[in-house]
Amino acid sequence: MRRSSTFARQVLLVRVGRRDGDLRGATDRTLPEPRYTDRPRRRYGLNRYGQAQVEAIAPVSPALAPSAGVDDASAGTIPLLPGERTMARRMKFALVNACTLASLMLGMLAIFLAMQGEARVAALCLIACVAFDGLDGALARRLGVASPFGAQMDSLADMCSFGLAAPVVVYASLAGSVPPAAAAVACALVAACAAIRLARFNVSPKDGRFFCGVPTTMAAAVLALTVAIGLPIPGLLLVTGVALLAFAMVSSFPYAKLARLVKLPPWVWFAPVIGALIDVRVTFALIVVGYLVSGPVLWLRHRRTA
């Protein structure tokens, strides 16, 4: 029995080998076999029952082969601070992000103060948020530590401070003077338009001369100053102005950047300075209205010249 089983195994191996040889011979006659092939090689053998089995051995790609000395856990990570990672640059990077976090924390403080009825103090916190928001970007460019991480973190902090805290402060200041539903709708529009404005800014190409729509920081500054100085405006008119400011953030009107406004002739600044000495509230309202109207005017002018 053992001899017959051994003889049967030998015969089966010979048949399988001939079949494989015939197939390879037919392939060699039709198409030349490439020098390097990605097809898996086959290995024949017998299982425990004496039956032929085929095992496919796939070639290992060099790209998938593990490289020696490389940590798989850190292979796909992206450094938060690109470039040279010295202690001095890390300190500068931490300082810039500390300004961003300060703006975020001041926005949270403004929300808490507004919930306690301290709307004007909360508005002052929002003005401090605007200052820190401008400071972190200026420091990042000055110190050479600007990074995609910092840009995304600044956008999230702006959404909290200017997209959420500013509407809450405005809602608290309007309590009792307008219907709650009207104030809620206007403030919700500010939050929604701020989110759209920030998302569009992150994915849109940057223009060095104009903003596409009113910046979120400037809109929050206008709202904060309106609450802080207490403009003598009727409640319904103020709610309408808040809604128009929200739509101006997501509009396509070009608004001049602050760098272009600073380069205006000195005599242009005499009018607001003199107006501020006479009546700060009226002067501030005229400046805000003039800036909001400048967007549609520049848009119409561009369409006529195009």
C-alpha positions as CSV (number, residue, x, y, z in Angstrom):
1,M,0.0,0.0,0.0
2,R,2.8,2.4,0.8
3,R,4.6,1.6,-2.5
4,S,1.4,2.1,-4.4
5,S,0.6,5.4,-2.7
6,T,4.2,6.6,-3.3
7,F,3.9,5.6,-6.9
8,A,0.6,7.4,-7.3
9,R,2.1,10.5,-5.8
10,Q,5.0,10.4,-8.3
11,V,2.7,9.9,-11.2
12,L,0.5,12.8,-10.1
13,L,3.5,15.1,-9.7
14,V,4.7,14.1,-13.2
15,R,1.3,14.9,-14.7
16,V,1.1,18.2,-13.0
17,G,4.6,19.1,-14.0
18,R,3.9,18.1,-17.7
19,R,0.7,20.2,-17.7
20,D,2.6,23.2,-16.3
21,G,5.4,22.6,-18.8
22,D,2.9,22.4,-21.7
23,L,1.2,25.6,-20.7
24,R,4.5,27.4,-20.3
25,G,5.6,26.0,-23.6
26,A,2.5,27.2,-25.4
27,T,2.9,30.6,-23.8
28,D,6.5,30.7,-24.9
29,R,5.5,30.0,-28.5
30,T,2.8,32.7,-28.6
31,L,4.2,35.6,-26.7
32,P,7.7,36.1,-25.3
33,E,7.9,36.0,-21.6
34,P,8.9,39.4,-20.2
35,R,12.0,39.7,-18.2
36,Y,10.2,41.2,-15.2
37,T,6.6,40.2,-14.7
38,D,4.1,41.3,-12.1
39,R,2.1,38.0,-12.4
40,P,2.3,35.8,-9.3
41,R,4.5,32.8,-9.5
42,R,2.8,29.4,-8.7
43,R,4.1,26.7,-6.6
44,Y,2.7,23.2,-6.8
45,G,2.6,20.6,-4.1
46,L,0.5,17.9,-2.4
47,N,-1.7,18.3,0.6
48,R,-2.2,15.8,3.3
49,Y,-4.7,13.8,1.2
50,G,-2.3,13.4,-1.7
51,Q,-4.1,16.0,-3.8
52,A,-2.3,18.6,-5.9
53,Q,-2.6,22.2,-4.5
54,V,-1.5,25.5,-6.0
55,E,-0.2,28.4,-3.9
56,A,0.0,31.8,-5.4
57,I,3.1,33.8,-4.5
58,A,2.6,37.5,-5.4
59,P,5.7,39.6,-5.9
60,V,6.3,42.2,-3.3
61,S,6.3,45.7,-4.6
62,P,9.3,47.9,-3.6
63,A,6.9,50.7,-2.7
64,L,5.0,48.5,-0.3
65,A,8.1,46.9,1.2
66,P,8.8,48.2,4.7
67,S,11.9,50.3,4.8
68,A,14.5,49.8,7.5
69,G,14.8,52.5,10.1
70,V,11.5,54.3,9.3
71,D,8.8,54.7,11.9
72,D,5.4,53.8,10.4
73,A,3.5,55.8,13.0
74,S,5.3,59.0,12.1
75,A,5.6,58.5,8.4
76,G,2.3,60.2,7.6
77,T,2.4,63.0,10.1
78,I,2.8,66.6,9.0
79,P,4.9,69.0,11.1
80,L,2.9,71.9,12.6
81,L,5.9,74.2,12.0
82,P,7.5,73.8,8.6
83,G,11.2,74.5,8.1
84,E,13.9,74.5,10.7
85,R,12.7,73.4,14.0
86,T,15.0,75.1,16.4
87,M,14.1,76.2,20.0
88,A,14.0,79.9,19.0
89,R,11.5,79.2,16.1
90,R,9.4,77.0,18.4
91,M,9.2,79.9,20.9
92,K,8.1,82.3,18.2
93,F,5.6,79.8,17.0
94,A,4.2,79.4,20.5
95,L,4.0,83.2,20.9
96,V,1.9,83.6,17.7
97,N,-0.5,80.8,18.7
98,A,-0.8,82.2,22.2
99,C,-2.2,85.4,20.6
100,T,-4.7,83.3,18.7
101,L,-5.7,81.5,21.8
102,A,-6.0,84.8,23.6
103,S,-8.5,86.0,21.0
104,L,-10.4,82.8,21.4
105,M,-10.5,83.1,25.2
106,L,-11.6,86.7,25.1
107,G,-14.4,85.7,22.8
108,M,-15.6,83.1,25.3
109,L,-15.4,85.7,28.0
110,A,-17.5,88.1,26.0
111,I,-20.2,85.4,25.7
112,F,-20.2,84.8,29.5
113,L,-20.4,88.6,30.2
114,A,-23.2,89.0,27.7
115,M,-25.1,86.2,29.4
116,Q,-24.8,88.1,32.7
117,G,-26.1,91.3,31.1
118,E,-22.8,93.1,30.8
119,A,-23.1,93.9,27.1
120,R,-20.8,96.9,26.9
121,V,-18.0,95.1,28.8
122,A,-18.4,92.2,26.5
123,A,-18.1,94.5,23.5
124,L,-14.8,95.8,24.9
125,C,-13.6,92.1,25.0
126,L,-14.6,91.8,21.4
127,I,-12.5,94.9,20.5
128,A,-9.5,93.2,22.3
129,C,-10.2,90.1,20.2
130,V,-9.9,92.2,17.1
131,A,-6.5,93.5,18.3
132,F,-5.2,90.0,19.1
133,D,-6.4,88.7,15.7
134,G,-4.4,91.4,13.9
135,L,-1.4,90.8,16.1
136,D,-1.0,87.1,15.5
137,G,-1.0,87.5,11.7
138,A,1.5,90.3,11.9
139,L,3.8,88.4,14.3
140,A,3.6,85.3,12.2
141,R,4.8,87.2,9.1
142,R,7.4,89.2,10.9
143,L,8.9,86.3,12.8
144,G,8.8,83.9,9.8
145,V,6.7,81.2,11.5
146,A,3.6,81.4,9.3
147,S,2.2,77.9,8.7
148,P,-1.0,76.2,7.5
149,F,-1.7,75.1,11.0
150,G,-1.7,78.7,12.2
151,A,-4.0,79.8,9.4
152,Q,-6.6,77.1,10.2
153,M,-6.3,77.8,13.9
154,D,-6.8,81.5,13.3
155,S,-9.9,80.7,11.2
156,L,-11.4,78.6,14.0
157,A,-10.7,81.3,16.6
158,D,-12.3,83.9,14.3
159,M,-15.4,81.8,14.0
160,C,-15.7,81.6,17.8
161,S,-14.9,85.2,18.6
162,F,-16.5,87.0,15.6
163,G,-19.0,84.4,14.3
164,L,-20.5,83.4,17.7
165,A,-19.5,85.9,20.4
166,A,-20.3,89.0,18.4
167,P,-23.9,87.9,17.6
168,V,-24.4,86.9,21.3
169,V,-23.2,90.3,22.5
170,V,-25.5,92.1,20.0
171,Y,-28.4,90.0,21.0
172,A,-27.8,90.8,24.7
173,S,-27.6,94.6,23.8
174,L,-30.9,94.4,21.9
175,A,-32.8,92.7,24.7
176,G,-35.9,94.7,25.7
177,S,-35.7,97.2,22.8
178,V,-36.8,94.9,19.9
179,P,-38.8,91.7,19.6
180,P,-36.6,88.7,20.6
181,A,-37.5,86.9,17.4
182,A,-36.2,89.8,15.2
183,A,-33.0,90.1,17.2
184,A,-32.5,86.3,17.0
185,V,-32.9,86.1,13.3
186,A,-30.5,89.0,12.7
187,C,-27.9,87.6,15.0
188,A,-28.3,84.1,13.5
189,L,-27.6,85.7,10.0
190,V,-24.4,87.1,11.3
191,A,-23.2,83.7,12.6
192,A,-24.2,81.9,9.4
193,C,-22.7,84.5,7.1
194,A,-19.5,84.6,9.2
195,A,-19.1,80.8,8.7
196,I,-19.6,81.1,5.0
197,R,-17.2,84.1,4.8
198,L,-14.4,82.3,6.6
199,A,-14.8,79.1,4.6
200,R,-14.8,81.0,1.3
201,F,-11.8,83.0,2.4
202,N,-9.8,79.7,3.1
203,V,-10.4,78.3,-0.4
204,S,-10.4,81.4,-2.5
205,P,-7.4,83.0,-4.1
206,K,-6.1,86.0,-2.2
207,D,-6.2,89.5,-3.6
208,G,-3.7,92.0,-2.3
209,R,-5.8,95.0,-2.9
210,F,-9.5,94.2,-2.0
211,F,-11.5,91.9,0.1
212,C,-14.4,90.0,-1.5
213,G,-17.1,91.0,0.9
214,V,-16.7,92.7,4.3
215,P,-14.1,90.8,6.4
216,T,-15.4,89.0,9.5
217,T,-13.0,90.9,11.7
218,M,-14.2,94.2,10.5
219,A,-17.8,93.3,10.8
220,A,-17.3,92.2,14.4
221,A,-15.4,95.4,15.2
222,V,-18.3,97.4,13.8
223,L,-20.8,95.5,15.9
224,A,-18.6,95.8,19.0
225,L,-18.1,99.5,18.7
226,T,-21.8,100.0,18.0
227,V,-22.6,98.3,21.3
228,A,-19.7,99.9,23.2
229,I,-20.5,103.6,22.3
230,G,-24.3,103.1,22.3
231,L,-25.4,104.6,19.0
232,P,-28.7,106.5,19.4
233,I,-30.5,104.4,16.7
234,P,-33.9,102.9,17.0
235,G,-33.9,99.2,17.7
236,L,-35.6,98.0,14.5
237,L,-33.2,100.2,12.4
238,L,-30.3,98.7,14.3
239,V,-31.6,95.1,13.6
240,T,-31.9,96.0,9.9
241,G,-28.3,97.3,9.9
242,V,-27.1,94.1,11.6
243,A,-28.8,92.0,8.9
244,L,-27.4,94.1,6.1
245,L,-23.9,93.8,7.6
246,A,-24.3,90.0,7.6
247,F,-25.2,90.0,3.9
248,A,-22.3,92.3,3.1
249,M,-19.9,89.7,4.5
250,V,-21.0,87.1,1.9
251,S,-21.4,89.6,-1.0
252,S,-19.2,89.8,-4.0
253,F,-18.5,93.5,-3.6
254,P,-14.9,94.5,-3.4
255,Y,-13.9,96.3,-0.2
256,A,-10.5,98.1,0.2
257,K,-8.0,96.6,2.7
258,L,-6.7,98.6,5.6
259,A,-3.3,98.9,4.0
260,R,-4.9,100.8,1.1
261,L,-6.9,103.0,3.4
262,V,-3.8,104.0,5.3
263,K,-2.1,105.2,2.1
264,L,-4.9,107.8,1.4
265,P,-3.8,111.4,1.4
266,P,-3.6,113.0,4.9
267,W,-6.2,115.6,4.2
268,V,-8.8,112.8,3.8
269,W,-8.4,111.9,7.5
270,F,-9.1,115.5,8.7
271,A,-12.8,115.1,8.2
272,P,-13.3,112.1,10.5
273,V,-10.9,113.5,13.1
274,I,-12.9,116.8,13.2
275,G,-16.2,114.9,13.2
276,A,-15.0,112.8,16.2
277,L,-14.3,115.9,18.2
278,I,-17.8,117.1,17.5
279,D,-19.8,113.9,17.9
280,V,-18.1,110.5,18.0
281,R,-21.3,108.5,17.5
282,V,-22.5,110.3,14.4
283,T,-18.9,110.2,12.9
284,F,-18.6,106.5,13.5
285,A,-22.0,105.8,11.9
286,L,-21.1,107.9,8.8
287,I,-17.7,106.0,8.5
288,V,-19.4,102.6,8.7
289,V,-22.1,103.6,6.2
290,G,-19.5,105.1,3.8
291,Y,-17.4,101.9,4.0
292,L,-20.4,99.6,3.3
293,V,-21.5,101.8,0.3
294,S,-17.9,101.8,-1.1
295,G,-18.2,98.1,-2.1
296,P,-21.2,98.5,-4.5
297,V,-19.7,101.7,-5.9
298,L,-16.4,100.0,-6.7
299,W,-18.2,97.0,-8.2
300,L,-20.2,99.3,-10.5
301,R,-17.1,101.2,-11.4
302,H,-15.3,98.0,-12.3
303,R,-18.2,96.8,-14.5
304,R,-18.3,100.0,-16.4
305,T,-14.5,100.0,-17.1
306,A,-14.5,96.2,-18.0
